Amino acid sequence: MALTTQVGDVKVTLVRETLQGVSADGLYVDPEPAVFDANRDWLCPEFMDESGELPLSIHALVLESQGQIIMVDTCIGNRPIDMIPQMSNLGSGFLDELAAAGYEPEDIDVVLCTHLHFDHVGWNTVLVDGQWVPTFPNARYLFNRTEYEYWDSGAEGAAITFGDAVRPVLEAGLADLVDSDHAVTDEIRLEPTPGHTPGHVSVGISSSGQQAVITGDLVHHPVQFVAPEWVMTADDDPDRASATRVAFRERYGDSGILIFGTHFAGPSCGHLSHTDGRWTFTAHH
């Protein structure tokens, strides 16, 4: 079931591929249980279940802005993912969900990847007659230049599907390498948020006096707004990632700006507040 939110004139539709529970230890290096206990009042039940598992959503956000249909991140796709069987060979469920939300692959005008880890680029391509070809034939795919060049140089990390989900798009002539502050439309602009990966970007939305931001992987779970120093297991530069989270928190906390978490459960969006010395994230319904 797709979820739709309006930000000014921009329609934002969440299309979910998977929602799976993960342990805090599976997501973070040395997480502190006391932090979860102290924030149980707002984490449960949306962002943590009674057993302490954390729901991790993998979804795309489809934006309609000034006549353009823009997909932010393309999930895992239908492919084997080495050593992660629960994320392998997922079938066409995501494309079915996309169609149910009213979008066919041919409708997408822009594909925008916040970074190039495997769970953000998967549906960039589909396997046709043994070849990986672009899924969205009428789209321009936007990759941050620093990000693309980093992984293209052979860097190791979670961009394990670069060779079949990213490079074929460039070879097909459908990719543009863009700067970290690239404007997609007058309402949609990239924001540099490096650390999780070198060229990681978030996506700012500003329309008719309303604002929102899509985090990408600068946070994976709202608890990191409380503990921005926690290292996520796939962070490329943990110190830089932590500094980015602190800066993001200072910029968007108590701002009233709607925050879309790229891996957040539920409606995936909400507001960040700092009250009585506590950071809390309240889901927007």
N, C-alpha and C positions, 0 to 999 in steps of 0.2 A: 504494500500500500504506500503510494507516494505521498509525501507530506509537502504542502505548499505554504509559503510565507511571503507576504508582500513587504517590500522595502521601497517606499515611495512608488515609483512607476515600475520598479524591477520586480518581476515574479521569480521567486526562488523555489525550486522543486527538488526535494531530496529523493533520490532513487537508491535504495539500499541493496547491496549485494549479499552481505552476510552480517550477522550479529552473533558474536560468540563470547562466552565468558573466559576471562584470563585471570591468572593469579597476579597479585602485585609483584611478586618475585619474577614472573615471566615478562613483565613489562619494564620494571625498573631495577637498577642496581642498588641494592641495600635500602629498600623502602622501609620507613618506620611505621610499625603498626599503630603507634600512638596517634599519628596524624589522622589515620582513618577513624579511630575511635573518637577523637575530638571533633570530627566533622560529620559524624554519622547522621546528625539531624538533617543535613541537607543533601548528603550523598545518597542516602537510602530513600526510596527504593530505586530511583531512576539510574543512579550511577554506581551503585554497589548493592549486591544482594545480601541476604542475612548471613550467608556463609563467608562473606568477605570477597567474593569474586567480583571482578570488574567487567562490565559489558563493554566490548570493543566492537564498534560498528565500522564496517567498510562500505562507503557509499559515495555516490557522485552527487554534486549539486548542479542543477541545470538552471541557468539564469537567462531570462528574457529581458533584453535591454536594447532599446532604440532599433528594433527590427532584427536584432541579432540573437541567435540561440547559442549560448555559450555553456559548454560542459566543463566543470572544474573537477579534475581528476577522474580517472576511468577504472578504478578498482583493480581487481586481480586478473580478471579474464578467465578464459577457458583454456587452461594449459597446465602441465605439471609444474609444481613448485618444489624444487629440490628440498627434501627433508621436512616439508610441511604438508603432510598428506591431507590435513583437514582444509587446506586452501588449494588443493590440486584438482584440476579437471571438474570445475564447478558447473559445466554445462551452460546453457543459454539463458538461465534464469534472470540475469541482469537485463539482457536485451528485452525479455518479456516484460519485466517491470517498467523498463523505459517506454515500451510501446503502450503499456497500460496507463502511463502518465501522459500519453499523447504525443510521444516523439518517436519517429523512426530514425535510423542511422543517417538517412539522407537529409534529414531536417537540420542537423547540427552544423552551425556555421563556423564555430571556433571550439577547439579543444585546448584547454589550458591545464597544464600539470604543475602543481605547486612544487614538486620535485620529482625525481625519477626513480624512486624506490618501487619495487615490484607491485605493491598494492595501490599504486596511484597511476599506473600506466597500462594496466593489463588489457583493457578493451580498446587501446589504441589500435590494435591489430587483431585479425582473426586468421585462422589457418584455412587456406583455400588451395586444394590440390597440392599440398605439401609446401606451400609458400605462405609466409606471414605478410598479409596485405592490410592496408588501412581500413578500419571498420567504418569510418565516417568519411565517405568519398568526397563530399563537398566542403569539408572543413579545412581551415588552416589550423595546424597544430602549433601551439606556442610553447617553446621550451626556453628557460633562462639560459643565456649563452654560457655563463660560468658553470652552471650545473651540467649542461650537455658536454662541454669540453672536459670537465673533470672525469665523468664516467667514460667518455669516449677515449680518454687517454689510458684506460685500463685500470683505474682505481678499483679497489675491492670494497665491497660493502653490500647493502641490501638492494642495489640496483641489478639484481641477478637476471632480470629479463631484458636488459638493455638491448641485447643483440636481436631479440625477436619482437619486442614491443615498442622500441624507440627508434633504433637505427633504420629499420625499413621505412618508417614514415619520412625521414629525411631523404632516403634514397628514392622514394616515390615523388619527391618534389613538393610535399604537402606541409613541410615544417618551416617555421620561422624561428630563428634564434634571437631573443629579445632581451632588453635590459631589465633590471630588477624593479624599475618604476614604470614599466610600459603601460600606456593607456590602451585598453581594449575598446572601450567606447567612452563617451563623455561621463558615463556613470560607473564604469568598472575600471579599476587601476590596480596594478601589482604593487605590493609593498615588500621591500627587502626584509627578510627575517632569517638570516643565515645562522648556522650552527648545527642543526640536525643534519643538514647537508650544506655544502659550500654556497650553492646558489638557490637555496630554499626561499620561496616567496609566499606571502599571504595575499589575499585578494580583498581590496576595499571596494565597498559599494556606497555610492552617495547619490541620492535621487530625491528630488522634491522635498528637501529638508530632512530626510531620514538617512541614517547611516547604518552600515553593518560591515563586518569583517569576517572573512573565512580564514581560519587559523592555519590550514595545512597541518604539518606535524610539529610545529613549534611546541604544541601540547598534544598529548594523546588522550588525556583524561583530565577532567576538571580539578582533580586533586593537585595537579601541578601548578595551579594558580596559588595554592596554599604553600607548596613546597617547590618553588621554581629551581632550586638547586639539585633536585633529584635528577639523576642521569637516566635517560631512556636507553635501553640496550642497543639501539641502532643509531644513537647520536654520533655523528662524525667528529664533532669538536664540542665536547661536553661543556667546557667553560664558556664558549661563545653561545651555545644553545641556552645555557642558564641565563646569561646576560640578556639575550634576546627575550626570554620569558619575563624577566624582571621589567625590561623596558616596555614590553607589550602590556603587562599588568598595570604599570603606571599610566600608560596612555589610555587604556580602555576601561580601567576600573572606575566605577561611579560616573561613567560618561553617558550612560543611557544607550550607548551604541550596542546593537544586537550582535552577539558573537556566535558564529557558526563553528562548532568544533568538527573537524574533518573525521574524527573517530568517535565522537560523542554519541551515546545512545539516545533513545527517545526522539524528540523533534530535532535534536542536535544543536539547538540554538538556545540562547538565554542571555542573562545579564550578569556582569561581574560587579560585586559590591564589596566595599571595605567599611565595616561598621563595628564599632567597639573593639577595634584592633584585630578583627577577624575578616578574612577573605571568604566570600561565599559565591557560589554560582547557582543562579536560580533559572531553571528551565522555563522557556517561553512556550506557552500552549495557546 
